[in-house]
Amino acid sequence: MILGLDISTTMVGVAVINKETRSLVKSDGWDISKLETTFEKAEFIGAELYTLRAEYDIQDLFIETALKRFMPGKSRADTIIKLAKFNGIVSWLCYECFDFPPTYINVNTARSLYDDKADAIVIARAGEFLLRNKDNKGFLTEKIVLVD
């Protein structure tokens, strides 16, 4: 099974895809907006990850790359830092839970491959594409990089 995560500080999008059938097995959103501290959010996400581990044989894990630069009118320095910090915490929780590191995927490139409103599904599908096309070493074309 493939797990795709779209991490933010208020919601974590989750998608599980069956690697053999390429079908979407689970699509969910973990609402953490009402939890007050980063530690409460991390504890909640950790518990949900261990539940997923018990329900599915996760063999591959893909996470949307954290925002790296300002987007006029959409991001501020404190937002980027907060999101990057939480992305790192969830990445570590995933590593602890599944015993392997996640692969990070640029969501804009993933969206160019798959048209879906849920970024977690887009990330998981792009990860599945990457697994099927291992020989291209992360490049879809000469100009588009899938993995950061």
C-alpha positions in Angstrom: 0.0 0.0 0.0 1.0 3.6 -0.7 0.4 6.4 1.8 0.2 10.0 0.7 0.0 12.8 3.2 -0.8 16.5 2.7 0.4 18.2 6.0 -0.8 21.5 7.3 -1.1 22.8 10.8 -4.9 22.6 10.8 -5.6 19.5 8.6 -3.7 16.5 7.4 -5.0 15.0 4.2 -4.5 11.2 4.0 -4.7 8.8 1.0 -4.0 5.1 0.8 -3.6 3.5 -2.6 -3.4 -0.2 -3.3 -0.1 -0.6 -5.2 -1.3 -3.7 -7.2 -4.8 -2.5 -8.3 -3.9 1.2 -8.3 -7.2 1.9 -6.5 -7.9 4.4 -3.8 -8.5 2.4 -0.6 -8.8 5.3 1.9 -9.2 9.1 1.6 -9.5 11.0 4.8 -8.7 14.3 6.5 -7.5 14.5 10.1 -8.8 17.8 11.6 -6.3 19.1 14.1 -7.6 22.7 14.0 -9.1 22.5 17.5 -6.0 21.2 19.1 -4.1 24.0 20.7 -0.4 23.0 20.8 2.0 21.5 18.4 2.5 18.7 20.8 -1.2 17.8 21.0 -1.3 17.9 17.2 1.7 15.6 16.9 0.3 13.2 19.5 -3.0 13.0 17.6 -1.2 12.5 14.2 1.1 9.8 15.7 -1.9 7.9 17.0 -3.6 8.1 13.6 -0.5 6.9 11.9 -0.2 3.8 14.2 -3.9 3.1 13.4 -3.1 3.2 9.7 -0.2 0.8 10.3 -2.5 -1.6 12.0 -5.0 -1.5 9.2 -2.8 -1.4 6.1 0.6 -2.8 5.0 2.1 0.6 4.1 5.2 0.0 2.0 5.7 3.4 0.5 5.1 6.9 2.0 4.9 10.2 0.1 4.6 13.6 1.7 4.0 16.9 0.0 7.1 19.0 0.1 6.9 21.9 2.5 6.6 25.4 1.1 10.1 26.8 0.6 9.5 30.4 -0.6 7.1 33.3 -0.3 4.0 33.4 -2.4 2.7 37.0 -2.7 -0.5 37.4 -0.7 -0.5 33.7 0.5 2.5 33.2 2.8 4.5 34.9 5.5 7.7 34.0 7.1 6.1 32.8 10.4 3.6 30.7 8.4 6.4 29.0 6.4 8.5 28.3 9.5 5.5 26.9 11.4 4.5 24.7 8.5 8.1 23.5 7.9 8.5 22.7 11.6 5.3 20.7 11.7 6.1 18.9 8.4 9.4 17.8 10.0 7.6 16.6 13.1 5.1 14.5 11.1 7.9 13.2 8.9 9.7 12.0 12.0 6.5 10.4 13.3 6.1 8.6 10.0 9.7 7.3 10.1 9.2 6.1 13.7 5.8 4.4 12.8 6.7 2.8 9.5 10.5 2.3 9.9 11.4 4.0 6.7 11.8 7.6 5.6 9.2 9.4 3.5 9.7 10.6 0.0 8.9 14.2 -0.6 6.9 15.3 -3.7 6.4 18.7 -5.1 2.6 19.1 -5.2 2.5 21.4 -8.2 4.3 18.8 -10.4 2.0 16.1 -8.9 -1.1 18.2 -9.8 0.2 18.4 -13.4 -0.1 14.6 -13.5 -3.3 14.1 -11.6 -6.4 16.3 -11.5 -7.9 15.8 -8.1 -9.1 18.3 -5.5 -7.5 16.4 -2.6 -3.8 17.0 -2.5 -3.2 13.8 -0.4 -4.6 11.8 -3.3 -2.5 13.7 -5.8 0.6 13.0 -3.7 -0.1 9.3 -3.3 -0.9 8.9 -7.1 2.3 10.8 -8.0 4.2 8.5 -5.6 2.6 5.5 -7.3 3.7 6.9 -10.7 7.2 7.4 -9.4 7.4 3.8 -8.2 6.2 2.6 -11.6 8.8 4.7 -13.4 11.9 4.2 -11.2 14.3 4.4 -14.2 13.6 8.0 -14.7 15.2 8.8 -11.4 12.6 11.4 -10.4 12.4 13.3 -13.6 9.2 13.3 -15.6 10.8 15.4 -18.4 14.0 17.3 -18.7 12.3 20.3 -17.2 9.9 19.0 -14.5 11.3 17.5 -11.3 8.9 15.4 -9.4 10.9 14.8 -6.2 12.7 17.6 -4.3 
